[in-house]
C-alpha cells in the first residue's frame, strides 16, 4: 500500500514537473527564475515590507513600538472607521508598487493565488470570524475595459484557502466614478458618495453576518468606509477589511 501511495504521488507530480521544465517558474517581482511558481526571489522578498505586529488593533497601522495588543492609533481614536478591523499584507511603496499595479492593470492574474495565500496568513484572525467574503466591486464599464476585478480574484483565492463563502456580487457599484489616484481624502469621499449598494435580493442573507471586505490597496480608507456603511445599513452585523497592501503615512 505504501508503494502504491508513493507511486500515485509521483504520477500526480509529473505534470507539474513537466510544466516547470517547459516554463520555469519566475519571481513575481523581477521575473528571475525561482524554485516554485507564485514566489519572490530572495532579493525581492527582502525589499518588500511585510506588515506584522505591533499594529493598531483597529486599522492595522504599523507601530514603531509595541503599545499592547489592544492599542489603537490616533487616527482611529479621532475618526473611528466604519469597519471593525483592517489588516494588510505589505506596505504600499516603491518595492511593492510594481507587484500591485502589474496585477491590477497588466493582466498578471497568475499572481492571484500567491497573493491570496499571503492575505490568508495576514488576515487569519479576520477570516476566523468571517461569515462572508465580499470584494469591493468595479463599475460595469470599468470591468468591461479591464476585463477582471482584481479584488474578486483575491476574494475567490481567499475563499478557496479558508473555506469561507464568497458572495462576489454582494456589493454593486452603481456610479462610474473617476479614478481616485490623484484625489485628496475629501475629494475621494465625494467621489464615492452614493456609489455602492447591496445587490437586490442579497439583503436577506446579510442580516447579522460578519462580512470580510476585500480590496487590493487601502489608501485613505474612504472606499472601504463607504462599502462598510452600506453593508451595515443593509443589516450586516460587522465588517472587517483585508487588503493586499496599504499606504502607511506618518501619523500627525
RATADA-V471804 format. One record per run of one state. SS is the DSSP state (H for helix, E for strand, - for the rest). FROM is the first residue (numbers start at 1). LEN is the number of residues. Records with the same first field share a line. If there is no record, write none. Layout:
# RATADA-V471804
SS: FROM-LEN  FROM-LEN
This chain:
# RATADA-V471804
-: 1-1  23-3  27-6  34-8  48-2  51-4  56-6  63-11  79-7  92-2  106-3  123-1  130-2  136-4  147-3  163-3  167-4  174-11  192-4  199-4  206-4  219-3  234-4  247-6
H: 2-21  42-6  74-5  94-12  109-14  124-6  140-7  150-13  185-7  203-3  222-12
E: 26-1  33-1  50-1  55-1  62-1  86-6  132-4  166-1  171-3  196-3  210-9  238-9
